[in-house]
Amino acid sequence: MFSVSIAREKRNRKVFLVVPPVADVTMPVLAPYLLKAFLVSHGVSCHVWDSSIELFNLLTSPHNLQKKVDSRIDHLDGFRSQLVRSGISLLTEYADRIDSISAGLKLLEFLEGRPVITFDGFGVPDGLSTGNFVSSLEKECEFVKPLITNLIQTRSFQIITSERSPIIGLSICFSTQLVPALALAAFFKEASSDCLVVLGGAYFSSWCYDPIKILCAFDAVDVIVSGPGEYALLSLAVGEKPADLPGVEHSVAGRVYIRWPDDARKIYKKMPDFRDVVWRSYTSGGRVAPYSFRKRCYYGCCKFCSGDQTFADGLITQAEVEQLGLTAQLYDLDAVYIVDAAVTPGVMKHIARALAPKAKWVANARPEVHFLDKRLLSFLADGGCHMLRFGFESGSQRVLDLMRKGTNVKTISDIIRRASHAGIRCHLYIMFGYPGETTEDRDKTIAFLEEHRDAIYSYSISVFQAIPGSGIYLELCERLGVDPSDEAKATSAIYAHIYPTEAQWNEIRKYVRMVPEVLGGSSLGNARCYSGRVFADVLCRGRTQRTRPIVVFESCSIDRQFWHKNFATVYYVCVPGKESGQRNIVAIDLARDTALILSGPAEESRVKDLIRVWGGCCDIQTKDIIEALGYKILMMQESGAETILQHFPTFAEPQCLCLVKSNCTVVAKET
């Protein structure tokens, strides 16, 4: 270990921690800011650059989109040109900035004719993936480089590469960041040949099976660190050579792969240093920050979770919670997302005291009997608790017992009803496919969700994964006779055992699709309610909200798959026709305050173009866009999907739709 005095005496290199695309756009990623706090406390100059959010803002800025339109105007027909120009003029006016970026990304896709970048990753064509891991990475790097070049002209990139011998740490939490991180590493090396590029983060500590192959294939990478990165970066910053660091498992021409000891995590518990955060860049609508007390779940017994059980780090103390309160005051936070796997009810009481009255907060929780206390729930709600995210997993008690969850279905039912009544939003984590789960168990889960849909604000769905180190992983390895240390071979054998045929896998997928069908009308999926996004409606409150229309059009052949993919609620209506007897009408209910009236079947393809650009974004479709396209507008004065047909006037023109309740029949409502 290194003492503070040694570090201060020998330091001679600046450290720049870079968050590569694609990362969270709603709030900062926590890990680099914890690393910065550690390094700064040891006398090392360190700065953090979130290149991911900067790239999103660059690509979707009205100025850059307008330049792209101007360069391609000859290739756009009148409709597309008008649509894009109308959309660009509205990008800065959305109440929720994630919708502004979503709209910009859809415009970019519209202009390019293919997905370019999404919140989940780059639009890499399937054809670039091969059976060879390294070959696939190399091809994908070449594909994303044109997008990454947008970052080269930024002030942050210029500052980093102008520094003498900088250490550049690329913090990779998600697999989607690996390819752009490798592309960025190459650009850093090209611009600053004496820089030292270090790859690390949760991806290499938990998921990456082939770090040595990456090291050997990409010579822009000098060091890959698996495990805690604090002392590895500190060692490099004070002048140690990569080959001299502890834990070196592989070396190639002075470049190394290091597995740092896990117990290094015990050394440091300090507030994150958020001084480099550009808060307005993120999309949550305010100053929202992640925070962590513990890596390890205090329960630590669920068989499907490996947790972080390499050492016991004790329960969260009141002093640590007070440190959270100081962080919120120091950075004037509007909300805090506590990322711990689970927080006890007792600690939540301290959090409510520490953050009240200004900051809202969200935490993960185990549905334990303590949450049945209505006074506790009321205290948490008054103390800023915006949402509790419960590890529900299954509506079958038998499956919960197999998982060794230590929870009870009846208790879960009572907790979410009482929490919802207290004003706390409830998010449920749902899992399908746990070994031993039957169709009857899955039916019980669906039945539970349907029964409690009024109390479930949001949800996320996962399919069982055999996480190396977890109890069920080790149990299955022993049952199948495979070596648990050979993770790639072991997981392959486990999934072949769980899903021996395509039918078993399709069965799980069927139930995954059923959840939004059951909850879609009343609850939000994780795509609309994740990370700092959970606070957006509160932080954006009071701003002008743009509306989304009800789209009504006549079509002889309805493309149901398209409309259901883009909208939550679809009404199928039959209207008597002059010749065929009946005509099909699709009425898609969105905001229930405007309607787009189209003149017949010929309009369907144009509407699809409109929807593909704007349909996936909340509060994006506006009467401004519709009017710009020359369509008729009908303002709806009442809410309620069942009343929409009463408000359509009768048009004299035969090409327009005649929708009067007396001669229309709602055939079916599908969600």
LODOLUM-373165 format. One line per 5 residues: number of its first residue (from 0); for each residue y, z, x negated of C-alpha. Coordinates in steps of 0.2 Angstrom, whole numbers, padded with zeros to 4 digits. Layout:
BEGIN
NUM = Y,Z,X ~ ...
END
This chain:
BEGIN
0 = 0000,0000,0000 ~ 0018,-0003,-0005 ~ 0031,0010,-0005 ~ 0049,0007,0001 ~ 0057,0009,-0016
5 = 0045,-0004,-0024 ~ 0049,-0016,-0011 ~ 0068,-0014,-0013 ~ 0067,-0015,-0032 ~ 0057,-0031,-0033
10 = 0063,-0041,-0017 ~ 0069,-0059,-0022 ~ 0064,-0070,-0007 ~ 0071,-0072,0010 ~ 0059,-0073,0025
15 = 0061,-0084,0040 ~ 0050,-0081,0054 ~ 0048,-0097,0065 ~ 0041,-0098,0083 ~ 0034,-0116,0084
20 = 0033,-0125,0101 ~ 0025,-0123,0113 ~ 0029,-0104,0117 ~ 0036,-0094,0131 ~ 0052,-0101,0138
25 = 0056,-0086,0149 ~ 0059,-0073,0135 ~ 0057,-0070,0117 ~ 0039,-0069,0109 ~ 0037,-0051,0103
30 = 0027,-0052,0087 ~ 0040,-0060,0075 ~ 0053,-0047,0080 ~ 0042,-0033,0076 ~ 0038,-0041,0059
35 = 0057,-0043,0056 ~ 0060,-0025,0060 ~ 0046,-0020,0048 ~ 0052,-0031,0034 ~ 0071,-0026,0036
40 = 0066,-0008,0035 ~ 0058,-0011,0018 ~ 0074,-0020,0012 ~ 0069,-0038,0014 ~ 0081,-0051,0022
45 = 0073,-0058,0037 ~ 0078,-0070,0051 ~ 0069,-0076,0067 ~ 0071,-0094,0074 ~ 0063,-0098,0090
50 = 0061,-0117,0088 ~ 0051,-0118,0104 ~ 0065,-0114,0116 ~ 0077,-0124,0106 ~ 0067,-0139,0107
55 = 0065,-0137,0126 ~ 0084,-0135,0128 ~ 0087,-0150,0116 ~ 0075,-0162,0125 ~ 0081,-0157,0143
60 = 0100,-0156,0140 ~ 0110,-0168,0151 ~ 0118,-0176,0135 ~ 0102,-0180,0127 ~ 0094,-0187,0143
65 = 0109,-0197,0146 ~ 0108,-0205,0129 ~ 0090,-0209,0132 ~ 0094,-0217,0149 ~ 0108,-0227,0141
70 = 0096,-0234,0128 ~ 0083,-0239,0141 ~ 0094,-0244,0155 ~ 0088,-0262,0154 ~ 0071,-0256,0157
75 = 0075,-0247,0173 ~ 0076,-0254,0190 ~ 0090,-0249,0202 ~ 0081,-0236,0211 ~ 0075,-0227,0195
80 = 0092,-0228,0187 ~ 0100,-0221,0202 ~ 0087,-0207,0203 ~ 0089,-0202,0185 ~ 0108,-0202,0184
85 = 0109,-0192,0200 ~ 0096,-0179,0193 ~ 0105,-0178,0176 ~ 0122,-0174,0185 ~ 0113,-0159,0194
90 = 0104,-0151,0179 ~ 0116,-0138,0175 ~ 0118,-0132,0193 ~ 0102,-0124,0197 ~ 0101,-0106,0201
95 = 0085,-0104,0191 ~ 0086,-0111,0173 ~ 0067,-0114,0172 ~ 0069,-0126,0186 ~ 0083,-0135,0176
100 = 0071,-0137,0161 ~ 0057,-0142,0173 ~ 0068,-0155,0180 ~ 0073,-0161,0163 ~ 0055,-0163,0158
105 = 0050,-0172,0173 ~ 0065,-0184,0170 ~ 0059,-0186,0152 ~ 0041,-0190,0158 ~ 0049,-0202,0171
110 = 0058,-0211,0157 ~ 0044,-0212,0145 ~ 0031,-0216,0158 ~ 0019,-0202,0152 ~ 0019,-0183,0150
115 = 0029,-0179,0134 ~ 0029,-0160,0133 ~ 0026,-0147,0146 ~ 0027,-0128,0147 ~ 0008,-0128,0142
120 = 0009,-0140,0127 ~ 0012,-0158,0121 ~ 0006,-0173,0131 ~ -0007,-0178,0118 ~ -0018,-0192,0125
125 = -0036,-0188,0127 ~ -0041,-0202,0115 ~ -0034,-0193,0100 ~ -0047,-0179,0101 ~ -0062,-0183,0091
130 = -0078,-0173,0087 ~ -0070,-0169,0070 ~ -0058,-0154,0071 ~ -0048,-0159,0056 ~ -0047,-0177,0061
135 = -0041,-0173,0078 ~ -0027,-0161,0071 ~ -0021,-0175,0059 ~ -0020,-0188,0073 ~ -0011,-0175,0085
140 = 0001,-0170,0071 ~ 0007,-0189,0069 ~ 0008,-0190,0088 ~ 0020,-0175,0090 ~ 0030,-0178,0074
145 = 0043,-0189,0084 ~ 0047,-0174,0095 ~ 0047,-0162,0081 ~ 0060,-0172,0072 ~ 0073,-0166,0085
150 = 0072,-0150,0076 ~ 0076,-0156,0059 ~ 0095,-0159,0063 ~ 0097,-0142,0070 ~ 0108,-0129,0061
155 = 0093,-0117,0060 ~ 0082,-0129,0051 ~ 0096,-0134,0039 ~ 0100,-0115,0035 ~ 0081,-0112,0031
160 = 0079,-0127,0020 ~ 0095,-0124,0010 ~ 0089,-0107,0005 ~ 0082,-0105,-0012 ~ 0063,-0103,-0012
165 = 0062,-0096,0006 ~ 0046,-0089,0014 ~ 0043,-0098,0030 ~ 0031,-0088,0042 ~ 0025,-0099,0057
170 = 0020,-0086,0070 ~ 0006,-0094,0081 ~ 0001,-0085,0096 ~ -0007,-0099,0106 ~ -0018,-0114,0102
175 = -0005,-0126,0109 ~ 0007,-0120,0094 ~ -0005,-0125,0080 ~ -0002,-0144,0080 ~ 0017,-0143,0081
180 = 0016,-0129,0068 ~ 0007,-0140,0056 ~ 0020,-0154,0059 ~ 0034,-0142,0056 ~ 0026,-0136,0040
185 = 0026,-0153,0033 ~ 0044,-0156,0037 ~ 0049,-0139,0029 ~ 0039,-0144,0013 ~ 0048,-0161,0013
190 = 0065,-0154,0015 ~ 0062,-0139,0003 ~ 0048,-0141,-0009 ~ 0049,-0124,-0016 ~ 0047,-0115,0000
195 = 0031,-0105,0004 ~ 0024,-0109,0021 ~ 0013,-0095,0029 ~ 0003,-0097,0045 ~ -0002,-0081,0055
200 = -0002,-0073,0072 ~ -0014,-0069,0086 ~ -0021,-0086,0085 ~ -0029,-0084,0068 ~ -0033,-0066,0072
205 = -0043,-0069,0088 ~ -0047,-0087,0091 ~ -0047,-0099,0076 ~ -0064,-0103,0070 ~ -0059,-0114,0056
210 = -0044,-0108,0046 ~ -0052,-0113,0030 ~ -0053,-0131,0036 ~ -0035,-0131,0041 ~ -0030,-0124,0024
215 = -0040,-0137,0014 ~ -0034,-0152,0025 ~ -0015,-0148,0026 ~ -0007,-0145,0009 ~ 0009,-0140,0017
220 = 0001,-0124,0021 ~ 0001,-0111,0007 ~ -0006,-0096,0015 ~ -0015,-0092,0031 ~ -0016,-0074,0036
225 = -0029,-0067,0049 ~ -0025,-0050,0055 ~ -0009,-0040,0053 ~ 0004,-0049,0044 ~ 0016,-0035,0039
230 = 0011,-0031,0021 ~ 0006,-0049,0017 ~ 0023,-0055,0020 ~ 0031,-0040,0011 ~ 0020,-0043,-0004
235 = 0025,-0061,-0005 ~ 0043,-0056,-0002 ~ 0043,-0044,-0017 ~ 0036,-0058,-0028 ~ 0017,-0056,-0027
240 = 0008,-0073,-0029 ~ -0003,-0078,-0015 ~ -0019,-0077,-0025 ~ -0016,-0059,-0030 ~ -0015,-0053,-0012
245 = -0029,-0041,-0006 ~ -0041,-0049,0006 ~ -0042,-0067,-0001 ~ -0057,-0075,0006 ~ -0054,-0093,0001
250 = -0043,-0102,-0012 ~ -0038,-0120,-0014 ~ -0026,-0125,-0029 ~ -0017,-0108,-0027 ~ -0016,-0109,-0008
255 = -0026,-0095,0001 ~ -0034,-0089,0017 ~ -0032,-0070,0018 ~ -0041,-0058,0030 ~ -0030,-0043,0030
260 = -0038,-0026,0034 ~ -0036,-0021,0052 ~ -0031,-0003,0048 ~ -0015,-0010,0042 ~ -0009,-0009,0060
265 = -0008,0010,0059 ~ 0006,0010,0047 ~ 0021,0005,0058 ~ 0028,0009,0074 ~ 0046,0004,0076
270 = 0057,-0004,0089 ~ 0058,-0023,0088 ~ 0073,-0031,0080 ~ 0081,-0043,0093 ~ 0097,-0047,0084
275 = 0092,-0065,0081 ~ 0088,-0068,0100 ~ 0100,-0081,0109 ~ 0097,-0073,0126 ~ 0106,-0087,0136
280 = 0093,-0100,0129 ~ 0079,-0092,0139 ~ 0075,-0096,0158 ~ 0073,-0079,0166 ~ 0091,-0078,0171
285 = 0096,-0063,0160 ~ 0091,-0052,0145 ~ 0073,-0050,0147 ~ 0063,-0044,0132 ~ 0044,-0040,0129
290 = 0039,-0023,0123 ~ 0023,-0015,0117 ~ 0017,0003,0113 ~ -0001,0000,0110 ~ -0013,-0015,0106
295 = -0028,-0005,0112 ~ -0031,-0002,0131 ~ -0032,0017,0134 ~ -0048,0015,0144 ~ -0057,0003,0132
300 = -0073,0002,0141 ~ -0073,-0014,0150 ~ -0088,-0024,0144 ~ -0078,-0041,0144 ~ -0064,-0035,0134
305 = -0064,-0032,0115 ~ -0047,-0023,0116 ~ -0042,-0018,0098 ~ -0054,-0004,0095 ~ -0055,-0004,0077
310 = -0046,0012,0076 ~ -0040,0025,0088 ~ -0021,0026,0089 ~ -0019,0039,0102 ~ -0009,0040,0119
315 = 0009,0035,0121 ~ 0021,0049,0118 ~ 0037,0053,0127 ~ 0047,0050,0111 ~ 0040,0032,0110
320 = 0046,0029,0128 ~ 0063,0036,0123 ~ 0063,0023,0109 ~ 0060,0010,0123 ~ 0076,0016,0132
325 = 0086,0015,0116 ~ 0080,-0003,0114 ~ 0086,-0007,0131 ~ 0103,0001,0128 ~ 0105,-0007,0111
330 = 0102,-0025,0117 ~ 0109,-0022,0135 ~ 0093,-0028,0143 ~ 0092,-0032,0161 ~ 0073,-0031,0161
335 = 0058,-0026,0151 ~ 0040,-0034,0151 ~ 0028,-0021,0144 ~ 0014,-0031,0137 ~ 0001,-0017,0134
340 = -0016,-0021,0141 ~ -0013,-0005,0152 ~ -0001,0009,0154 ~ -0006,0026,0162 ~ 0003,0032,0177
345 = 0010,0047,0168 ~ 0018,0036,0155 ~ 0025,0025,0168 ~ 0035,0040,0175 ~ 0043,0042,0158
350 = 0047,0023,0157 ~ 0055,0024,0174 ~ 0066,0038,0168 ~ 0070,0029,0151 ~ 0075,0013,0159
355 = 0084,0018,0175 ~ 0096,0014,0183 ~ 0100,-0003,0175 ~ 0084,-0011,0168 ~ 0069,-0018,0179
360 = 0052,-0017,0171 ~ 0034,-0024,0173 ~ 0018,-0016,0167 ~ -0001,-0019,0167 ~ -0011,-0006,0176
365 = -0028,0000,0180 ~ -0030,0003,0199 ~ -0034,0021,0197 ~ -0033,0035,0210 ~ -0016,0042,0203
370 = -0008,0026,0211 ~ -0013,0032,0228 ~ 0001,0045,0227 ~ 0015,0038,0238 ~ 0028,0050,0229
375 = 0023,0042,0212 ~ 0025,0025,0219 ~ 0042,0029,0226 ~ 0048,0037,0210 ~ 0042,0021,0200
380 = 0051,0009,0212 ~ 0067,0019,0211 ~ 0065,0019,0192 ~ 0066,0000,0191 ~ 0047,-0004,0193
385 = 0048,-0022,0198 ~ 0029,-0026,0198 ~ 0013,-0019,0193 ~ -0001,-0031,0187 ~ -0018,-0024,0191
390 = -0034,-0028,0183 ~ -0043,-0032,0200 ~ -0056,-0044,0193 ~ -0068,-0045,0208 ~ -0070,-0039,0226
395 = -0088,-0035,0223 ~ -0091,-0017,0218 ~ -0108,-0023,0210 ~ -0098,-0034,0198 ~ -0085,-0021,0194
400 = -0100,-0009,0189 ~ -0108,-0023,0179 ~ -0091,-0025,0170 ~ -0090,-0006,0168 ~ -0072,-0007,0175
405 = -0073,0011,0181 ~ -0063,0006,0197 ~ -0067,0005,0216 ~ -0064,-0009,0228 ~ -0058,0003,0242
410 = -0046,0012,0230 ~ -0039,-0005,0224 ~ -0036,-0010,0243 ~ -0027,0006,0246 ~ -0016,0005,0230
415 = -0010,-0012,0233 ~ -0005,-0009,0251 ~ 0004,0007,0246 ~ 0013,0000,0231 ~ 0018,-0015,0241
420 = 0025,-0004,0255 ~ 0035,0006,0242 ~ 0043,-0010,0236 ~ 0033,-0014,0221 ~ 0026,-0031,0219
425 = 0007,-0032,0215 ~ 0000,-0045,0204 ~ -0019,-0046,0203 ~ -0030,-0053,0189 ~ -0045,-0062,0196
430 = -0060,-0067,0186 ~ -0075,-0078,0191 ~ -0091,-0081,0182 ~ -0095,-0064,0175 ~ -0114,-0064,0170
435 = -0124,-0058,0185 ~ -0111,-0063,0198 ~ -0118,-0071,0213 ~ -0112,-0082,0227 ~ -0111,-0067,0238
440 = -0101,-0058,0225 ~ -0088,-0072,0224 ~ -0087,-0073,0243 ~ -0083,-0054,0243 ~ -0069,-0058,0231
445 = -0062,-0072,0243 ~ -0063,-0061,0258 ~ -0054,-0047,0249 ~ -0040,-0058,0244 ~ -0038,-0065,0262
450 = -0038,-0048,0269 ~ -0024,-0042,0258 ~ -0014,-0058,0256 ~ 0001,-0049,0264 ~ 0001,-0036,0249
455 = -0003,-0048,0235 ~ 0014,-0055,0228 ~ 0006,-0065,0214 ~ -0011,-0068,0205 ~ -0019,-0076,0190
460 = -0036,-0083,0189 ~ -0048,-0083,0174 ~ -0066,-0089,0171 ~ -0076,-0077,0161 ~ -0075,-0080,0142
465 = -0087,-0072,0130 ~ -0074,-0064,0118 ~ -0081,-0060,0101 ~ -0083,-0041,0098 ~ -0084,-0037,0117
470 = -0098,-0027,0124 ~ -0105,-0042,0135 ~ -0103,-0054,0120 ~ -0114,-0043,0109 ~ -0126,-0040,0123
475 = -0128,-0058,0126 ~ -0130,-0062,0108 ~ -0144,-0049,0107 ~ -0152,-0056,0122 ~ -0151,-0074,0116
480 = -0156,-0070,0098 ~ -0140,-0077,0090 ~ -0130,-0070,0076 ~ -0114,-0062,0083 ~ -0105,-0065,0067
485 = -0107,-0084,0069 ~ -0094,-0085,0083 ~ -0094,-0104,0086 ~ -0113,-0105,0087 ~ -0114,-0089,0097
490 = -0101,-0094,0110 ~ -0109,-0111,0112 ~ -0126,-0103,0115 ~ -0119,-0091,0128 ~ -0110,-0104,0138
495 = -0126,-0115,0138 ~ -0135,-0100,0145 ~ -0122,-0095,0159 ~ -0119,-0113,0164 ~ -0136,-0122,0161
500 = -0131,-0137,0173 ~ -0115,-0145,0179 ~ -0119,-0138,0196 ~ -0116,-0120,0190 ~ -0100,-0124,0183
505 = -0094,-0133,0198 ~ -0099,-0118,0209 ~ -0086,-0108,0199 ~ -0073,-0121,0200 ~ -0075,-0122,0218
510 = -0070,-0103,0220 ~ -0056,-0105,0208 ~ -0049,-0119,0219 ~ -0052,-0108,0235 ~ -0040,-0094,0229
515 = -0023,-0104,0231 ~ -0030,-0110,0247 ~ -0032,-0093,0253 ~ -0016,-0085,0245 ~ -0005,-0101,0243
520 = 0006,-0098,0258 ~ 0010,-0080,0254 ~ 0007,-0077,0236 ~ 0013,-0085,0220 ~ 0001,-0092,0207
525 = 0003,-0087,0189 ~ 0013,-0103,0185 ~ 0027,-0097,0195 ~ 0026,-0079,0191 ~ 0022,-0075,0173
530 = 0031,-0067,0158 ~ 0050,-0065,0160 ~ 0048,-0077,0175 ~ 0044,-0062,0186 ~ 0062,-0056,0186
535 = 0070,-0073,0189 ~ 0073,-0071,0208 ~ 0081,-0054,0205 ~ 0092,-0059,0190 ~ 0097,-0076,0198
540 = 0102,-0067,0214 ~ 0119,-0071,0221 ~ 0120,-0088,0213 ~ 0120,-0104,0223 ~ 0103,-0109,0227
545 = 0098,-0128,0228 ~ 0087,-0133,0242 ~ 0071,-0143,0243 ~ 0069,-0154,0258 ~ 0056,-0157,0271
550 = 0049,-0174,0268 ~ 0044,-0184,0283 ~ 0037,-0201,0283 ~ 0026,-0213,0292 ~ 0010,-0220,0283
555 = -0005,-0229,0290 ~ -0015,-0222,0275 ~ -0011,-0205,0269 ~ -0014,-0200,0251 ~ -0019,-0183,0255
560 = -0024,-0179,0237 ~ -0006,-0183,0230 ~ 0003,-0173,0243 ~ -0008,-0158,0242 ~ -0006,-0158,0223
565 = 0013,-0157,0224 ~ 0016,-0146,0239 ~ 0009,-0130,0246 ~ 0010,-0133,0265 ~ 0007,-0150,0273
570 = 0007,-0153,0292 ~ -0002,-0169,0299 ~ 0006,-0175,0315 ~ 0001,-0189,0327 ~ 0014,-0199,0335
575 = 0010,-0212,0349 ~ 0013,-0229,0342 ~ 0017,-0245,0351 ~ 0002,-0255,0347 ~ -0011,-0245,0338
580 = -0009,-0230,0350 ~ -0005,-0217,0337 ~ 0003,-0217,0320 ~ 0000,-0204,0306 ~ 0015,-0194,0301
585 = 0015,-0182,0286 ~ 0028,-0168,0287 ~ 0029,-0158,0271 ~ 0037,-0141,0274 ~ 0047,-0134,0258
590 = 0063,-0125,0261 ~ 0064,-0128,0279 ~ 0083,-0132,0279 ~ 0084,-0151,0275 ~ 0074,-0166,0280
595 = 0072,-0183,0272 ~ 0069,-0196,0285 ~ 0060,-0212,0278 ~ 0059,-0228,0288 ~ 0041,-0233,0287
600 = 0025,-0236,0276 ~ 0035,-0246,0263 ~ 0044,-0231,0258 ~ 0029,-0221,0252 ~ 0028,-0228,0234
605 = 0047,-0224,0232 ~ 0045,-0207,0239 ~ 0031,-0204,0227 ~ 0042,-0208,0212 ~ 0055,-0196,0219
610 = 0042,-0182,0221 ~ 0034,-0185,0204 ~ 0050,-0182,0196 ~ 0056,-0167,0206 ~ 0042,-0161,0217
615 = 0034,-0148,0205 ~ 0051,-0139,0203 ~ 0056,-0125,0214 ~ 0074,-0127,0221 ~ 0076,-0144,0213
620 = 0076,-0157,0228 ~ 0094,-0157,0235 ~ 0103,-0166,0248 ~ 0114,-0173,0234 ~ 0099,-0183,0227
625 = 0094,-0188,0244 ~ 0111,-0194,0249 ~ 0113,-0203,0232 ~ 0097,-0213,0236 ~ 0104,-0218,0253
630 = 0092,-0208,0264 ~ 0096,-0200,0281 ~ 0099,-0181,0280 ~ 0095,-0169,0294 ~ 0100,-0151,0292
635 = 0088,-0138,0299 ~ 0097,-0123,0307 ~ 0081,-0113,0310 ~ 0067,-0107,0299 ~ 0049,-0107,0303
640 = 0038,-0122,0300 ~ 0031,-0122,0318 ~ 0049,-0126,0324 ~ 0052,-0141,0313 ~ 0047,-0154,0326
645 = 0060,-0147,0339 ~ 0074,-0152,0328 ~ 0071,-0170,0324 ~ 0083,-0182,0335 ~ 0077,-0198,0343
650 = 0083,-0213,0333 ~ 0087,-0229,0342 ~ 0082,-0240,0328 ~ 0064,-0245,0329 ~ 0061,-0244,0310
655 = 0066,-0225,0310 ~ 0054,-0211,0315 ~ 0055,-0205,0333 ~ 0050,-0186,0331 ~ 0052,-0177,0347
660 = 0040,-0162,0351 ~ 0036,-0169,0368 ~ 0027,-0184,0361 ~ 0021,-0176,0345 ~ 0005,-0166,0342
665 = 0002,-0156,0326 ~ -0016,-0160,0322 ~ -0019,-0148,0307 ~ -0010,-0137,0295 ~ -0017,-0137,0277
670 = -0012,-0126,0263
END
